[in-house]
Amino acid sequence: MADLEAPVNTPAWLSGKSYDELQTALARAQQSQAHKERWKYTKVDKLLAGLSRQDASNQSSCLVDIPGGIQVQRLTDATQNFLSSTDFGSLIEDAPEVVNLLLQAGAIDYIYVTKTPDACLVLEHTGQSLPVFIRVAENVDLKILEQQADTLSKSHQHCLWLQQEASSRVIHARNNLGWDQEQDGQILFRHLQVHLARDAVYTLQNHSVGAATHRQNIHINCAGPGAHAQLLSASLVPEKAHLDQQITVQHTAPHSTSRQTVHNIAGQAANVTFNGRIHIHAHCPGVQAHLSNKNLGVAQQANINTKPELEIYTDDVQCSHGATVGQLDENHLFYCASRGINPDLAKQLLSTAFLNTASQGALAETAMATFAHLSERMVGP
């Protein structure tokens, strides 16, 4: 991969900003009430301190399999200058801690997909992965497989940007299954930023398990008419583990659509947080946006926080949002018992089925196998 001799041709949503302006904006965002609310259930200082213990020189590329038709370049020496002169738009307001991590990054992998490849782009993380920026050209189809390696370091962070041009289509299968009960104090942090142009279609198939600290930020902007985003997410948080999901879908263009389906299971003394926000900007009629979050506690003591939000500044839209928190249905358990199914096995089967309804894609089988294994440990032999 060749170093860039000049800044890449960044899209309009990454317009210039001086270094001093960037620092001022970051400080303001970090002190805002909105930022404090987003980090209500995860200590941001603890997370950033844990991630910064690994020097930037230890960062590694997550690019594993790059099919034909994909151009890859790497920003190295110019990284800090490039970032300090860049305005990440809503990222500064929504996730200033991500910009801080990027300013410490040793390099950025920049991927430009100019034609539909004949295979998937494969990303695999081991620890402090280099940030990745993926740009998908007009009318191009791309499949992304993103997962963690079998052995994962104690501290792990990764930032991914995806820019889709007009009428492009991306299916993004992502597994975050690196939980290790023996890894005391394990910290996982993932940030995903997606920008959709006119008639672009993005599908995210997200599977996760908890960790000592596990934070996921997902920001999707339907920025062109006809843009569509679909999110399917299934997560299992074992005993004493933690998962904090902050998902924002913005509609900044009329006649764009989105649908989110998020299912979470919490074990004994687990901490699960879901904050899902749909933001429809002014002068964006014809938007259809729907959000469903369902949470299942399979232990007597499990902490589940859910907060679906609608922020709408225009008329003529179709929106819905809802959240539930509950336990396994006693009628379902009785039905299984009447068929001779062991109670612990019945709990495991029903828990797995609950997650399966929000799971699909190329990595779903691997995820469901992990969920079944952990579920067996959570509900009994």
C-alpha positions as CSV (number, residue, x, y, z in Angstrom):
1,M,0.0,0.0,0.0
2,A,1.4,3.3,-1.0
3,D,1.6,6.4,1.2
4,L,-0.5,9.4,0.1
5,E,1.5,12.3,-1.1
6,A,-1.5,14.6,-0.8
7,P,-4.7,14.6,1.2
8,V,-7.4,12.3,-0.4
9,N,-10.3,13.9,-2.3
10,T,-12.5,14.0,0.8
11,P,-16.3,14.3,0.4
12,A,-18.2,17.4,1.1
13,W,-19.2,16.3,4.6
14,L,-15.5,16.4,5.5
15,S,-14.8,20.1,4.8
16,G,-11.8,21.9,6.2
17,K,-11.3,23.2,9.8
18,S,-8.2,24.7,11.4
19,Y,-6.5,22.8,14.3
20,D,-7.4,25.5,16.8
21,E,-11.0,25.4,15.7
22,L,-11.1,21.6,16.0
23,Q,-9.7,21.7,19.5
24,T,-12.3,24.3,20.6
25,A,-15.1,22.4,19.0
26,L,-14.0,19.2,20.7
27,A,-13.8,20.8,24.2
28,R,-17.2,22.3,23.7
29,A,-18.7,19.0,22.7
30,Q,-17.1,17.1,25.5
31,Q,-18.6,19.5,28.1
32,S,-22.1,19.5,26.6
33,Q,-25.1,18.0,28.4
34,A,-25.9,15.8,25.4
35,H,-22.4,14.2,25.6
36,K,-22.8,13.5,29.3
37,E,-26.2,11.9,28.6
38,R,-24.7,9.6,25.9
39,W,-22.0,8.4,28.3
40,K,-24.4,8.0,31.3
41,Y,-23.9,4.3,31.6
42,T,-20.2,4.0,30.4
43,K,-17.4,5.9,31.9
44,V,-15.7,7.7,29.0
45,D,-12.5,8.6,30.9
46,K,-12.0,5.0,31.9
47,L,-12.6,3.7,28.4
48,L,-10.2,6.3,26.7
49,A,-7.5,5.7,29.4
50,G,-7.7,2.0,28.7
51,L,-7.4,2.4,25.0
52,S,-4.6,4.9,25.2
53,R,-2.4,2.5,27.1
54,Q,-1.4,0.9,23.8
55,D,0.9,3.1,21.8
56,A,-0.2,4.0,18.3
57,S,2.8,2.1,16.9
58,N,1.1,-1.1,18.0
59,Q,-1.9,-0.5,15.8
60,S,-2.3,-3.0,13.0
61,S,-4.3,-3.1,9.7
62,C,-7.5,-5.0,9.8
63,L,-7.5,-5.5,6.0
64,V,-7.4,-9.3,5.4
65,D,-8.9,-10.0,2.0
66,I,-9.1,-7.2,-0.7
67,P,-10.7,-8.4,-3.9
68,G,-10.1,-6.8,-7.3
69,G,-11.7,-3.4,-8.1
70,I,-10.7,-2.0,-4.7
71,Q,-8.0,0.7,-4.4
72,V,-6.2,0.9,-1.1
73,Q,-4.0,3.7,0.1
74,R,-2.6,4.5,3.5
75,L,-2.3,7.9,5.3
76,T,0.8,7.7,7.5
77,D,3.0,10.7,8.2
78,A,0.2,13.1,7.1
79,T,-2.4,11.6,9.5
80,Q,-2.4,14.2,12.2
81,N,-2.2,17.1,9.7
82,F,-5.0,15.6,7.7
83,L,-7.2,15.1,10.7
84,S,-6.5,18.4,12.3
85,S,-7.6,20.2,9.2
86,T,-10.8,18.2,8.8
87,D,-14.3,18.9,10.0
88,F,-16.0,15.6,10.8
89,G,-19.3,17.4,10.9
90,S,-21.8,15.8,13.3
91,L,-19.0,13.5,14.5
92,I,-17.5,16.3,16.6
93,E,-20.8,16.9,18.3
94,D,-21.9,13.3,18.6
95,A,-18.6,11.5,19.3
96,P,-15.7,13.9,20.2
97,E,-13.9,11.0,21.9
98,V,-13.6,9.3,18.5
99,V,-11.9,12.4,17.0
100,N,-9.5,12.3,20.0
101,L,-8.6,8.7,19.2
102,L,-8.2,9.5,15.5
103,L,-5.7,12.3,16.3
104,Q,-3.6,9.6,18.1
105,A,-3.8,7.2,15.2
106,G,-0.6,6.1,13.4
107,A,-2.3,5.8,10.0
108,I,-5.6,5.5,8.2
109,D,-6.5,2.9,5.6
110,Y,-8.4,4.6,2.7
111,I,-10.4,2.2,0.5
112,Y,-12.0,3.2,-2.8
113,V,-14.4,0.7,-4.4
114,T,-14.7,1.7,-8.0
115,K,-16.5,-1.4,-9.4
116,T,-18.5,-4.3,-8.0
117,P,-15.9,-6.9,-6.8
118,D,-16.4,-10.6,-7.2
119,A,-15.7,-11.3,-3.5
120,C,-16.3,-9.8,-0.1
121,L,-14.0,-7.2,1.5
122,V,-12.9,-8.9,4.7
123,L,-11.9,-7.0,7.9
124,E,-10.5,-8.7,11.0
125,H,-9.6,-7.0,14.2
126,T,-7.0,-8.2,16.8
127,G,-6.6,-5.1,19.0
128,Q,-6.0,-1.4,18.2
129,S,-6.9,-1.6,14.5
130,L,-6.1,1.3,12.2
131,P,-9.1,3.5,11.3
132,V,-10.7,2.6,8.0
133,F,-12.4,4.9,5.5
134,I,-14.4,3.1,2.7
135,R,-15.8,5.0,-0.3
136,V,-18.2,3.1,-2.6
137,A,-18.6,4.6,-6.1
138,E,-21.9,5.1,-7.8
139,N,-23.9,2.0,-8.8
140,V,-21.4,-0.3,-7.1
141,D,-22.4,-3.3,-4.9
142,L,-20.1,-4.3,-2.0
143,K,-20.3,-6.9,0.7
144,I,-18.2,-6.4,3.9
145,L,-17.4,-9.1,6.4
146,E,-16.1,-7.6,9.6
147,Q,-15.2,-9.7,12.6
148,Q,-12.7,-10.2,15.5
149,A,-9.9,-12.6,15.5
150,D,-10.1,-15.7,17.8
151,T,-7.6,-14.1,20.2
152,L,-8.3,-10.5,21.1
153,S,-6.2,-8.1,23.1
154,K,-7.4,-6.7,26.4
155,S,-8.0,-3.2,24.8
156,H,-9.6,-3.0,21.4
157,Q,-10.8,0.0,19.4
158,H,-11.8,0.4,15.8
159,C,-13.3,3.3,13.8
160,L,-14.9,2.7,10.4
161,W,-16.3,5.3,8.0
162,L,-18.4,4.3,5.0
163,Q,-19.4,6.8,2.3
164,Q,-21.8,5.4,-0.3
165,E,-22.3,7.4,-3.5
166,A,-25.6,7.4,-5.5
167,S,-27.4,4.1,-6.1
168,S,-24.6,2.0,-4.4
169,R,-25.6,-1.0,-2.3
170,V,-23.6,-2.3,0.7
171,I,-24.3,-5.3,2.9
172,H,-22.2,-5.1,6.0
173,A,-22.0,-8.2,8.2
174,R,-20.3,-7.5,11.5
175,N,-19.6,-9.8,14.5
176,N,-18.3,-8.5,17.8
177,L,-17.8,-11.8,19.6
178,G,-14.5,-11.3,21.4
179,W,-15.8,-11.6,25.0
180,D,-13.4,-13.4,27.3
181,Q,-14.6,-14.0,30.9
182,E,-10.9,-14.5,31.9
183,Q,-9.8,-11.2,30.4
184,D,-10.3,-9.0,33.4
185,G,-11.0,-5.4,32.5
186,Q,-11.4,-6.0,28.8
187,I,-12.3,-2.9,26.9
188,L,-14.0,-2.9,23.4
189,F,-14.9,0.3,21.6
190,R,-16.4,0.4,18.1
191,H,-17.4,3.4,16.1
192,L,-19.3,3.2,12.7
193,Q,-20.2,6.2,10.6
194,V,-22.2,5.8,7.4
195,H,-23.2,8.4,4.8
196,L,-25.7,7.5,2.2
197,A,-26.2,9.5,-1.1
198,R,-29.3,9.4,-3.3
199,D,-30.9,6.0,-3.7
200,A,-28.0,4.3,-1.8
201,V,-28.9,1.2,0.2
202,Y,-27.1,0.1,3.4
203,T,-27.8,-3.1,5.4
204,L,-26.0,-3.7,8.7
205,Q,-26.1,-7.2,10.2
206,N,-24.7,-6.7,13.7
207,H,-24.0,-9.4,16.3
208,S,-22.4,-8.7,19.7
209,V,-21.6,-10.1,23.1
210,G,-20.7,-8.1,26.2
211,A,-17.3,-7.4,27.8
212,A,-16.0,-5.7,31.0
213,T,-16.6,-2.5,29.0
214,H,-18.1,-2.7,25.5
215,R,-19.3,0.5,23.7
216,Q,-20.7,0.6,20.2
217,N,-21.5,3.9,18.4
218,I,-23.4,3.7,15.2
219,H,-24.2,6.8,13.2
220,I,-26.1,6.6,9.9
221,N,-27.0,9.6,7.7
222,C,-29.6,9.2,5.0
223,A,-28.4,12.2,3.1
224,G,-29.9,11.7,-0.3
225,P,-33.5,11.2,-1.5
226,G,-34.4,7.5,-1.8
227,A,-31.6,6.5,0.6
228,H,-32.4,3.4,2.7
229,A,-30.7,2.1,5.8
230,Q,-31.6,-1.2,7.6
231,L,-30.1,-2.4,10.8
232,L,-30.5,-5.8,12.3
233,S,-28.7,-6.3,15.6
234,A,-28.7,-9.3,18.0
235,S,-26.6,-9.2,21.3
236,L,-26.0,-11.4,24.3
237,V,-24.5,-10.0,27.4
238,P,-23.3,-12.7,29.8
239,E,-22.9,-12.6,33.6
240,K,-21.4,-9.3,34.9
241,A,-20.6,-8.1,31.4
242,H,-21.5,-4.8,29.8
243,L,-22.8,-3.5,26.5
244,D,-23.7,0.1,25.7
245,Q,-25.2,0.7,22.2
246,Q,-25.7,4.3,21.0
247,I,-27.4,4.3,17.6
248,T,-28.4,7.4,15.7
249,V,-30.1,7.5,12.3
250,Q,-30.4,10.9,10.7
251,H,-32.6,11.7,7.7
252,T,-31.3,14.9,6.1
253,A,-33.0,14.3,2.8
254,P,-36.7,13.8,1.9
255,H,-38.2,10.5,0.9
256,S,-35.5,8.5,2.6
257,T,-36.2,5.4,4.8
258,S,-34.8,3.4,7.6
259,R,-35.7,0.4,9.8
260,Q,-34.0,-0.8,13.0
261,T,-34.6,-4.1,14.8
262,V,-32.4,-4.6,17.9
263,H,-32.7,-7.6,20.3
264,N,-30.6,-7.9,23.4
265,I,-30.3,-10.6,26.2
266,A,-28.9,-9.8,29.6
267,G,-27.5,-12.4,32.0
268,Q,-27.0,-12.2,35.8
269,A,-25.7,-8.8,36.9
270,A,-25.2,-7.8,33.3
271,N,-25.5,-4.2,32.3
272,V,-27.2,-3.5,28.9
273,T,-27.9,0.0,27.5
274,F,-29.6,0.9,24.2
275,N,-30.1,4.5,23.1
276,G,-31.7,4.6,19.7
277,R,-32.4,8.0,18.1
278,I,-34.2,8.9,14.8
279,H,-33.6,12.5,13.8
280,I,-35.6,13.8,10.9
281,H,-34.4,17.3,9.8
282,A,-36.5,20.2,8.5
283,H,-37.7,20.2,4.9
284,C,-37.5,16.4,4.7
285,P,-41.1,15.2,3.9
286,G,-41.9,11.6,2.9
287,V,-39.5,10.0,5.4
288,Q,-40.3,6.6,6.7
289,A,-38.4,5.6,9.8
290,H,-39.1,2.7,12.2
291,L,-37.2,1.5,15.4
292,S,-37.9,-1.6,17.5
293,N,-35.8,-2.6,20.6
294,K,-36.6,-5.7,22.6
295,N,-34.7,-6.8,25.7
296,L,-34.8,-10.1,27.5
297,G,-33.5,-10.6,31.0
298,V,-32.7,-14.3,31.7
299,A,-31.6,-13.8,35.3
300,Q,-33.2,-12.3,38.5
301,Q,-30.7,-9.4,38.6
302,A,-30.0,-7.8,35.2
303,N,-29.7,-4.1,34.5
304,I,-31.4,-3.0,31.2
305,N,-31.7,0.6,30.1
306,T,-33.5,1.4,26.9
307,K,-34.3,4.8,25.4
308,P,-35.8,5.0,21.9
309,E,-36.1,8.6,20.7
310,L,-37.8,10.5,17.9
311,E,-36.7,14.0,16.9
312,I,-38.8,15.3,14.0
313,Y,-38.7,18.8,12.4
314,T,-41.0,18.3,9.4
315,D,-44.5,17.2,8.5
316,D,-45.7,14.3,6.3
317,V,-43.5,11.5,7.8
318,Q,-44.3,8.0,8.9
319,C,-42.4,7.0,12.1
320,S,-42.6,4.5,14.9
321,H,-40.4,3.6,17.8
322,G,-40.9,1.1,20.7
323,A,-39.0,-0.7,23.4
324,T,-39.8,-3.7,25.6
325,V,-38.0,-5.2,28.6
326,G,-39.2,-8.6,29.8
327,Q,-38.4,-12.2,30.8
328,L,-39.1,-15.5,29.1
329,D,-42.8,-16.2,28.7
330,E,-44.0,-18.7,31.3
331,N,-46.5,-20.1,28.8
332,H,-43.7,-20.8,26.3
333,L,-41.7,-22.6,29.1
334,F,-44.8,-24.6,30.1
335,Y,-45.4,-25.6,26.5
336,C,-41.8,-26.9,26.2
337,A,-42.2,-28.8,29.5
338,S,-45.4,-30.4,28.2
339,R,-43.4,-31.7,25.3
340,G,-40.8,-33.3,27.6
341,I,-38.1,-30.6,27.1
342,N,-35.8,-30.0,30.1
343,P,-36.4,-26.5,31.7
344,D,-32.8,-25.3,31.2
345,L,-32.8,-26.5,27.6
346,A,-36.1,-24.8,27.0
347,K,-34.7,-21.5,28.3
348,Q,-31.7,-21.9,26.1
349,L,-33.8,-22.7,23.0
350,L,-36.2,-19.8,23.6
351,S,-33.3,-17.4,24.2
352,T,-31.6,-18.4,21.0
353,A,-34.8,-18.1,19.1
354,F,-35.3,-14.6,20.4
355,L,-31.9,-13.5,19.1
356,N,-32.4,-15.4,15.8
357,T,-35.3,-13.2,14.8
358,A,-32.8,-10.3,14.6
359,S,-30.0,-12.2,13.0
360,Q,-29.2,-12.8,9.4
361,G,-26.4,-12.7,6.9
362,A,-23.1,-14.3,6.1
363,L,-21.8,-14.3,9.8
364,A,-25.1,-15.2,11.4
365,E,-24.3,-18.9,11.7
366,T,-21.1,-18.2,13.6
367,A,-22.9,-15.7,15.8
368,M,-25.7,-18.0,16.7
369,A,-23.3,-20.8,17.6
370,T,-21.6,-18.4,20.0
371,F,-24.9,-17.2,21.4
372,A,-26.1,-20.9,22.0
373,H,-22.8,-21.7,23.8
374,L,-23.0,-18.7,26.1
375,S,-26.8,-19.2,26.6
376,E,-26.1,-22.7,27.8
377,R,-23.7,-21.4,30.4
378,M,-26.1,-18.6,31.5
379,V,-29.3,-20.7,32.0
380,G,-27.7,-24.0,33.2
381,P,-26.2,-27.2,31.8
